[in-house]
């Protein structure tokens, strides 16, 4: 997807501790147990709440660079989860954002539950919401930044 905001704004948004909450679609909620900035090796701990379920998740940040990062599930509901976020500048005011998720369900009853919660249709809905929110929030921040720059410009006149 193309986001109408420069790379720095997209990076700042995805690197903020409130991004996960802003990118989680209702009726699901997320509670940060231990938030962190996006740094190599840092672990975020959170609880996904979909009443009456509470799903604990620990994700380690890897491959952190100016152009994205990867979240790797250390503890959580799935057998495997690796979510790569990639940010590529298109030009000075637009950024391409690509999410790639590699995941596997556990066997047995646990796998049935994760297929109901994290199946293809649910993940499609989740990432559609995330795309909408990313575009909306980053574009608004870019607009606010441009407006703030305009307001800082001053004109001076002299009257004698």
C-alpha positions, -999 to 999 in steps of 0.1 A, spaced: 0 0 0 11 36 -6 9 59 24 7 97 18 34 105 42 72 105 42 93 76 54 102 93 87 65 97 97 57 61 88 88 49 108 78 71 138 42 58 138 51 21 136 79 26 162 56 42 188 43 22 217 7 32 209 8 19 173 -3 -16 183 -34 -3 200 -42 20 171 -38 -8 146 -60 -33 164 -95 -35 150 -126 -35 172 -140 -56 188 -105 -69 196 -86 -48 221 -49 -49 231 -34 -43 265 3 -36 266 18 -54 295 53 -43 286 57 -20 257 89 -10 241 104 10 213 113 -9 181 149 -18 189 169 -49 179 161 -77 204 135 -57 224 104 -78 235 69 -64 236 44 -82 258 7 -78 253 -27 -94 258 -52 -96 229 -87 -93 243 -116 -107 224 -142 -112 251 -142 -136 269 -108 -146 255 -74 -132 267 -45 -142 246 -10 -135 258 16 -127 232 53 -119 234 70 -106 203 107 -99 198 119 -72 173 145 -84 148 161 -70 116 154 -35 127 165 -9 102 155 24 87 133 5 63 114 -17 87 115 -45 113 103 -80 120 81 -92 149 88 -128 159 64 -145 184 84 -158 214 53 -169 233 17 -169 220 -11 -188 205 5 -199 172 31 -225 165 50 -198 145 45 -161 137 69 -139 119 56 -105 107 79 -83 86 71 -46 82 88 -30 52 89 8 45 102 20 11 101 57 2 83 63 -31 92 100 -32 96 127 -6 60 126 5 49 90 -1 60 56 14 52 21 3 43 -1 33 44 -39 29 35 -64 56 45 -101 51 34 -126 77 47 -162 79 27 -183 104 17 -218 114 -11 -231 135 -4 -256 164 -18 -291 161 -50 -304 177 -76 -284 196 -53 -254 200 -49 -253 162 -87 -253 158 -90 -223 181 -62 -204 163 -77 -211 129 -110 -196 141 -92 -165 155 -63 -162 130 -75 -178 98 -71 -163 64 -104 -143 66 -96 -129 100 -61 -119 90 -74 -103 58 -98 -82 80 -70 -74 105 -45 -62 78 -72 -43 59 -80 -24 91 -42 -19 97 -38 -5 62 -67 19 67 -54 31 100 -18 35 88 -29 56 58 -53 77 79 -30 84 109 2 89 89 -15 112 64 -30 132 92 4 135 110 20 146 77 -7 172 72 -3 185 107 35 187 102 31 207 70 6 231 86 29 236 116 58 245 92 35 270 75 26 286 108 62 289 118 70 309 87 70 346 96 67 377 76 81 410 89 70 444 79 84 477 90 61 507 96 77 541 99 
